[in-house]
Each structure stands twice: as structure tokens, then as C-alpha cells.
Amino acid sequence: MDIQTFYQTYLGEHELVRASLFNAANFTTNEALIKYKLEELESQTALHEMFEHLSMAEAKLLRRLSTEASHDNVHRVSYLPGKYPTLIDYQFILEDNGTEGVIHSEVVNILNSALEQTGIFPYTPMSIPGSETIEPQDVSKLEKIYNGPIYWLYNNLTFIELRRVMSKLNIKSAGQYKDDYLNEVIVHLTSPDYLPVALNQLDDVSFSQIKDNVKKDYSVYENHPRWQTALESGLLVKVHPDYLVMHRDVLNALKQVNFKQIGREVQTETLENYNAYNVTFTINGIENIYRTVSIPSRLNFLELEIIICEAFGWNNIGSGEFMTDRALIASEDDVNKNALMLDVYLTKEHIQYLYDSDDDYVVDVRLDSVTNITKPIPEVVSYGGEVPIENIGGVDQLLETLNILQDKHHPDYVRVYSHARTKNYRERYPVSAVNKKLARLFNRGNPIT
């Protein structure tokens, strides 16, 4: 099956609508969309733009498929918008039979080759099999590994090993896939501010030797039991039965750490010095739509409103109201929300937020626990359910709309999908983008007024 026949076979009516909305175009026939997709695959500019949104889970899928045989030039994969969002949005993976997806082998080969040219994929394997002996004078073979793409080095770790690293470093992930865990581990291990947490896990001898090796710009370590803690904390990665390496990005981050100031109490003295709350926001009437957010203490109600609206993807910030079981406590016309502190109410009252829209959404605010955070910045730490669509008609209409959007073969799917895309509907929750926005808003040092 050639690529044109592939698209003619698997493109459905709803894909024309999706493509028109996604590309701000008007595809009225399959032939027009097929022509556009073929031109897109030949455009390096278009491919590089797509790669900016590609997750590593998607990159790994393409790499794996490029080594596997296809049936009639078609690979069958799981149709998972949460795991392969870009490949689905760009309609390289098409839906077939509900939960199954298909992608043409030519698409796989084109994308895989382009990814290799960008350097996203390593040119050499990121580990060396035990059957290959490496003598001490041959350790230069490892240079391409510890200087290669960091993601693919840490991809050598199993899911269990990644969870062990995250537990050792007290890292929490809002995601559920290995890709999410990898990204969290890499972000923390390349942060000079966080690396003392990993260094404080080491015994004095290991600590001193890593300190000296960082000064010497040395990345290769013999696989010795003394480095077990460094492996468990992610500072080193096993790439051969006899050798471990420290990635160049981790080494460079360690060069920015002041080893002299690191004591065995650094983590508690400098990294967890902000009181905070873990708070869950739930849409009243739809318990499966929730966002759990860690928020610093001493926020005012305006700041809480901003966090709630950003967490749910809402745009009308500033005109909602807060109330408890007993009374209205903060509104646009009553007490200034930026003058009323949250802490007393959060620990003693049941708080609800009344979002100002035609939907009359009510958000239940529940305190889960008191905790510490390293920076006074809110962060979504877990979530469930879709983005509650604004101005859709209320909770009942939202539930009806979401049920239709779950079934691409529903007779009203095309109409409802087109309507939802004109609003704030997202097929997957953009947790990374939300947390980046919260960081920009709250990384100021002063209350938001």
C-alpha cells in the first residue's frame, strides 16, 4: 500500500474537520488533505516545527517502528492521544477500529531520518553490550555516549530504576508514562540548585571522589560497589558491565555547585524552606475532573483564583467569588481578594470558588496536606479529567459534550468537536504548559495584586 492509498483508506470525515481546525485551513476533500500531508513530509521547515512539539515517547515510537517490519507498509500502534498527541494531531497516526492506530512506513522512515539529522536521536547506541570487552585504554569509546543526547542515556534505566531515582531524590511526577519520569529526572539532575540533594546521598569517600572528578572534567567510572548510591540517585548511569558514566550536562551542572558549602543538612536548610499546602480543586458535580496543586503559604484569594483558573484553563480571571459553608468571603464587589489571606480559611473552612461564566461552575477547594517546597511557586502535581470547557452550558452540557468527544463515530462528533475547538477545549491536559505559566506568574517575590 503506497502512502496515498493509505490516506485514502484511513482518513475519515472527522479527520478533515480536525485538519482544517488544526492547520487553520479549509480541507473539503480527502484529496486536498492528502496533497497537503505529502507536501508537509517534504518540507524540512514543517517537520522541524512539528518536532518542537514531539514528545520523547513519540520519538521512541518512531525509532522502534523504523527497525520493525510492517504489514503492507502499515504499522499498527495504540491510539493514545495522551501519549502520542503530536503524531495524532498532525494526522501521521490515524485512528482505526477505535483504540487502534495506523501509521505508514514511509512516514515513519521520513520522520526517523529527519530526527537523526536534528541530533534528537543519537548516531551511536547509548550502551555497549557485555560481550564487548573495554580495556582501560579504550574508554574513549564511551565519549559519544556521555556527550550524546541525555534523554537517550537515561532511557537505559528501567521504569523501576527511574522510580527508585525519583524516590531517592524526592521527586514527584504529574505524568504516568516513562517519558514523564525521564523528563523529571533529567530536569532535576541538570539543575545546580537541586544537585545537592543527590550529593548528600553519598558517603564521604564517594562525595570527595566525585568532587575531584568534576574538577578534572572526568565522566567515566569503573563499575564498583562504592558507586551504588550514585547509581540509585541518577548521578551515574551504567552503560557497560564494567563502566558507568556521568553525562556531560550533569557534569557541567555540578561545576556550578559550591561543594564547600554542601553539608549533610543542606537539603533541609536550603532546599525545603517554604511552607506549602497540597490542595485539590474539583469541579462540583464532576468528581473525576480535578487538579491537585502544591501552593506556597501566605497567598491571598486573588492569587488562589489565578491558580484555579490557570489549572483549569479558564480565561475569565478576577471576577469570581469565594465562599464557605457560612458566608461569602471574597468577591469582586465585596472584600478585596488581594487583601484577604488564604491560610486561616484553608485550614479551618470548606471553601468553594464560584467561577464567573454562563456555566456556573463551582470548584470545591480541599486541603490535602501541609508540606514544604523548594520554591514559592504553585505547581500542578496530579490531575484527572479534561479541561472544563467554558461557556458550554453548565455541568450537564459539559458531561454530554465530553461523552460525544470520547466517541469519534458519534453522529454529532464533527459538529461538537468543531464547536469545542473554538473554545478552550484540549484533547489532553497541557500540564507542562500550565506549570510554566504558573512559574512565570509567581516567580516575582511579591504578592499578586
C-alpha positions in Angstrom: 0.0 0.0 0.0 1.5 3.3 -1.0 1.2 6.4 1.1 -1.6 8.0 -1.0 -3.7 4.8 -0.8 -3.0 4.7 2.9 -4.5 8.1 3.5 -7.4 7.4 1.1 -8.2 4.2 3.1 -8.0 5.5 6.7 -8.9 9.2 6.5 -12.4 9.8 7.9 -14.8 12.8 7.7 -13.8 13.9 11.2 -10.2 14.0 10.2 -11.0 16.7 7.6 -12.5 18.8 10.3 -9.6 18.2 12.7 -7.1 19.1 10.0 -9.0 22.3 9.0 -9.1 23.5 12.6 -5.6 22.4 13.4 -4.0 24.0 10.3 -6.3 27.0 10.1 -7.2 25.8 6.6 -10.4 24.6 4.8 -10.0 21.0 3.6 -13.2 20.0 1.8 -11.9 16.8 0.3 -9.6 13.9 1.2 -7.6 14.6 -1.9 -6.8 18.2 -0.7 -5.7 17.0 2.7 -3.6 14.1 1.2 -1.8 16.6 -1.0 -1.1 18.8 2.0 0.2 15.9 4.1 2.6 14.8 1.3 3.9 18.3 0.9 4.4 18.6 4.6 6.5 15.5 4.7 8.8 17.0 2.1 9.2 20.3 4.0 12.1 20.4 6.4 10.7 23.6 7.9 7.3 22.0 8.6 9.0 18.9 10.1 11.2 20.9 12.4 8.2 22.9 13.5 6.4 19.6 14.3 9.5 18.3 16.2 9.2 21.2 18.6 6.0 19.6 19.9 7.1 16.0 19.7 7.3 14.1 23.0 10.1 11.7 23.6 7.6 8.9 23.8 6.6 9.7 20.2 10.3 9.9 19.1 10.9 6.5 20.7 7.9 5.0 18.9 9.3 6.2 15.6 12.7 4.9 16.3 11.3 1.5 17.3 9.0 1.3 14.3 11.8 2.1 11.9 13.5 -1.2 12.9 10.4 -3.3 12.6 8.8 -4.9 9.6 5.4 -3.6 8.6 2.4 -5.3 7.0 1.7 -3.9 3.6 3.7 -0.8 4.6 1.3 -0.1 7.6 2.4 -0.2 11.2 -0.4 -0.8 13.8 0.0 1.1 17.2 -2.1 2.0 20.1 -4.3 5.1 19.5 -3.4 7.1 22.6 -3.8 10.9 22.4 -2.3 11.3 25.8 0.9 9.5 24.8 1.2 10.3 21.1 -0.5 13.7 20.9 1.6 15.4 18.2 1.6 12.4 15.8 -2.2 12.2 16.2 -2.7 16.0 15.9 -0.6 16.1 12.7 -2.5 13.1 11.4 0.5 10.9 10.9 -1.2 8.4 13.2 -4.8 7.8 12.1 -7.5 6.0 14.0 -8.7 2.6 13.0 -11.2 0.5 15.0 -11.5 2.8 18.0 -8.5 2.0 20.2 -6.0 1.1 17.4 -4.0 3.5 15.3 -2.1 3.1 11.9 0.9 4.9 10.5 2.5 4.4 7.1 6.1 3.0 7.0 7.2 5.8 4.6 6.0 8.4 7.2 8.0 6.5 9.9 11.2 6.5 7.8 10.9 10.1 6.8 10.4 11.3 10.4 13.0 9.0 11.8 15.6 10.2 9.3 14.8 13.8 10.0 15.1 13.2 13.7 18.5 11.7 13.3 19.6 14.8 11.3 18.5 17.1 14.1 20.5 15.3 16.7 17.4 14.3 18.7 18.3 10.7 18.0 21.9 9.6 18.8 24.0 8.3 16.0 25.5 5.6 18.2 24.0 3.2 20.7 23.8 4.7 24.2 25.2 1.5 25.8 27.7 -1.2 25.0 26.9 -4.9 25.3 28.8 -7.0 27.8 30.0 -9.3 25.1 32.3 -6.4 24.0 35.4 -6.0 26.2 36.5 -2.5 27.0 40.1 -2.2 28.2 41.1 0.8 30.3 43.0 2.4 27.4 39.8 2.1 25.3 37.4 4.1 27.5 37.3 6.8 24.8 34.7 4.6 23.2 32.3 5.9 25.9 32.8 9.6 24.9 30.0 9.5 22.3 27.7 8.1 25.0 28.2 10.7 27.8 28.3 13.5 25.2 25.2 12.3 23.4 21.6 13.2 23.9 20.9 13.0 27.6 17.4 11.7 27.2 18.7 8.5 25.5 21.3 7.9 28.1 18.8 7.9 30.9 16.4 5.8 28.7 18.8 2.9 29.6 17.1 2.9 33.0 14.2 0.7 33.5 10.9 2.0 34.8 11.6 0.6 38.2 15.1 2.1 38.3 13.6 5.5 37.3 11.1 5.3 40.2 14.0 4.5 42.6 15.9 7.6 41.4 12.8 9.7 41.9 12.2 8.3 45.4 15.8 8.8 46.3 15.7 12.5 45.2 12.2 13.1 46.5 10.9 13.9 43.0 7.2 13.8 42.2 5.8 13.4 38.7 2.4 14.6 37.4 2.7 12.2 34.5 2.1 8.5 34.2 4.4 7.4 31.4 8.1 6.5 31.5 8.7 9.6 29.3 7.3 11.8 32.1 9.6 10.2 34.6 12.6 10.6 32.4 12.0 14.3 31.9 11.5 14.9 35.6 14.8 13.1 36.5 16.8 14.9 33.8 15.4 18.3 34.8 16.4 17.8 38.4 19.8 16.2 37.7 20.9 19.1 35.5 19.8 21.8 38.0 22.7 23.2 40.1 20.1 24.2 42.7 18.9 20.7 43.1 22.0 18.6 42.8 23.0 19.0 46.5 20.1 16.6 47.2 21.8 13.9 45.1 25.2 14.7 46.5 24.0 14.5 50.1 23.1 10.8 49.5 26.7 9.9 49.0 29.2 8.7 51.7 32.2 11.0 52.3 34.6 8.9 50.1 32.2 8.9 47.1 31.4 12.6 47.6 35.1 13.6 47.6 35.9 11.5 44.6 33.1 12.9 42.5 34.1 16.4 43.6 37.7 15.7 42.3 36.4 14.1 39.1 34.2 17.1 38.3 37.3 19.4 38.7 39.2 17.1 36.3 36.3 17.1 33.8 36.1 13.3 34.1 32.9 11.4 33.2 33.9 7.7 33.3 33.8 5.5 36.4 34.6 1.8 36.9 31.6 -0.2 38.0 32.4 -0.7 41.6 30.0 -1.3 44.6 31.0 2.1 46.1 29.0 3.8 43.3 25.7 2.0 44.1 24.3 5.1 45.7 25.4 7.4 42.9 23.6 5.0 40.5 20.5 5.0 42.6 20.4 8.8 42.7 21.0 9.1 39.0 24.4 10.8 39.1 25.9 7.9 37.2 24.4 5.6 34.6 25.5 2.1 33.8 26.5 1.7 30.1 28.6 -1.5 30.2 29.0 -4.2 32.8 32.4 -2.7 33.7 31.7 1.0 33.3 29.4 3.8 34.5 29.3 7.4 33.1 28.2 10.8 34.2 26.5 12.7 31.4 28.2 15.9 30.2 25.1 18.0 31.2 25.1 16.6 34.7 28.9 17.2 34.9 28.5 20.8 33.8 25.7 21.4 36.3 27.9 20.0 39.1 30.7 22.5 38.1 28.3 25.3 39.2 27.7 23.7 42.6 29.8 25.0 45.6 31.0 21.8 47.1 32.5 23.6 50.1 29.1 24.8 51.2 27.4 21.4 51.0 26.9 19.9 54.4 24.8 16.9 55.2 22.0 19.2 56.2 21.9 21.3 53.1 18.7 19.8 51.8 16.7 20.8 54.9 18.3 24.1 55.3 18.2 25.5 51.8 16.0 23.3 49.6 12.9 22.9 51.7 12.4 26.2 53.3 9.0 27.2 52.1 5.8 26.1 53.9 3.2 25.0 51.5 -0.1 23.1 51.0 -1.2 20.4 48.7 -4.7 21.4 47.6 -7.2 19.7 45.3 -9.6 21.6 43.2 -12.6 19.6 42.0 -15.5 20.6 39.7 -18.6 20.3 41.8 -20.7 17.6 40.2 -17.9 16.0 38.2 -15.5 14.4 40.7 -13.3 13.0 38.0 -12.2 16.5 36.9 -9.7 17.7 39.4 -6.3 19.3 39.8 -4.0 18.8 42.8 -1.7 21.8 43.2 1.1 22.4 45.7 0.8 26.1 46.6 3.0 28.2 48.9 1.6 29.5 52.1 0.7 33.2 52.7 -1.3 33.6 49.4 -4.2 35.9 49.0 -7.5 35.0 47.5 -6.8 36.7 44.2 -3.7 34.6 43.8 -5.7 31.5 44.6 -8.2 32.5 41.9 -5.4 32.8 39.4 -4.1 29.4 40.3 -7.6 27.8 40.0 -8.3 29.4 36.6 -4.9 28.6 35.2 -5.1 25.0 36.4 -8.5 24.5 34.7 -7.6 26.5 31.5 -10.1 29.3 32.2 -9.7 32.8 30.9 -12.1 35.0 33.0 -9.8 35.7 35.9 -10.7 38.2 38.6 -14.5 38.3 38.8 -15.3 35.0 40.6 -16.3 34.6 44.2 -15.2 32.6 47.2 -17.5 31.3 49.9 -17.6 29.0 52.8 -20.5 27.0 54.3 -21.3 30.1 56.3 -20.8 33.1 54.1 -19.4 34.8 51.1 -15.9 35.7 51.9 -14.3 37.3 48.8 -15.9 38.7 45.7 -15.3 41.5 43.2 -17.7 43.8 44.9 -17.1 42.9 48.5 -13.8 42.4 50.3 -10.8 42.9 48.1 -9.5 39.4 47.3 -5.9 40.6 47.2 -6.3 41.9 50.8 -7.6 38.6 52.3 -5.1 35.9 53.2 -6.0 32.3 52.4 -4.2 30.4 55.2 -6.8 30.8 58.0 -9.7 29.8 55.8 -7.9 26.9 54.1 -7.1 25.2 57.4 -10.5 25.8 59.1 -13.2 26.2 56.4 -14.7 24.3 53.5 -14.0 26.7 50.6 -15.8 26.9 47.3 -14.9 29.0 44.3 -17.8 30.3 42.0 -16.3 30.9 38.6 -17.9 33.8 36.7 -19.3 32.4 33.4 -22.5 31.2 31.9 -21.7 27.7 33.1 -22.0 28.5 36.9 -19.0 26.2 37.6 -18.4 25.6 41.3 -14.9 24.5 42.4 -14.5 22.6 45.7 -11.2 23.6 47.4 -9.9 20.8 49.6 -6.7 20.9 51.8 -5.0 17.5 51.4 -1.8 18.1 53.4 0.8 20.6 54.7 4.2 20.2 53.1 7.4 22.0 52.1 8.5 23.1 48.7 11.9 24.4 47.3 10.5 27.4 45.6 7.4 29.6 46.5 5.7 28.7 43.1 2.5 26.8 42.6 2.7 23.6 40.6 0.1 21.1 39.4 1.3 17.8 40.9 -1.5 15.5 39.7 -4.7 15.8 37.7 -7.7 14.0 36.3 -10.2 14.6 33.6 -10.4 17.0 30.7 -10.2 20.8 30.6 -13.7 22.0 31.6 -15.0 23.9 28.6 -16.0 27.5 29.1 -19.5 28.8 28.1 -20.7 25.3 27.1 -23.9 25.5 29.1 -23.1 24.2 32.5 -22.1 20.8 34.1 -24.8 18.7 32.4 -24.0 20.1 29.0 -20.3 19.6 29.7 -20.8 15.9 30.5 -22.8 15.4 27.4 -20.2 17.2 25.3 -17.3 15.2 26.7 -19.2 11.9 26.2 -19.6 12.8 22.5 -16.0 13.8 22.2 -14.9 10.4 23.5 -16.7 8.7 20.6 -15.3 9.8 17.2 -18.1 7.7 15.5 -20.9 9.5 17.3 -23.2 11.2 14.7 -22.7 14.6 16.4 -18.9 14.2 16.8 -17.9 16.5 14.0 -20.3 19.3 14.9 -19.4 19.1 18.7 -15.7 18.8 18.1 -15.7 21.9 15.8 -17.7 23.9 18.4 -15.4 22.8 21.3 -12.2 23.7 19.4 -13.4 27.3 19.1 -13.3 27.4 22.9 -10.7 26.2 25.4 -11.1 22.5 24.8 -8.0 20.4 24.7 -7.8 16.7 23.9 -5.1 16.3 26.6 -4.3 18.3 29.7 -1.2 20.5 29.0 0.3 20.1 32.5 3.8 21.3 31.5 2.5 24.4 29.8 0.3 25.2 32.8 3.2 24.8 35.3 5.4 27.0 33.1 2.7 29.7 33.1 2.3 29.5 36.9 6.1 29.8 37.3 6.1 32.9 35.1 3.3 34.5 37.1 4.5 33.7 40.6 8.3 34.0 40.2 8.3 37.6 41.3 8.8 37.5 45.1 5.8 39.8 45.8 2.1 39.1 46.2 0.0 39.5 43.1 -2.3 42.5 43.5 
